[in-house]
Amino acid sequence: MKRLLKFFIMTLLISIVYQSRYQLLNMLLRNRVGRSLAVRTAFTFPYIRGKMMSQLFKY
């Protein structure tokens, strides 16, 4: 019974986060610390870093 309740609560939380994902992202990127954390995290992925660097230093 507890396991089923946990499953329903997790499903509810995931659906709420999914439905409001853009509001949460805007709230995170609104302040300076959130933006710097997002950029720092994005640059840890080699694909994103390679794409950004090739766009920045194209000429």
Secondary structure, 3 states (H helix, E strand, C coil): CHHHHHHHHHHHHHHHHHHCHHHHHHHHHHCHHHHHHHHHHHCCCHHHHHHHHHHHCCC
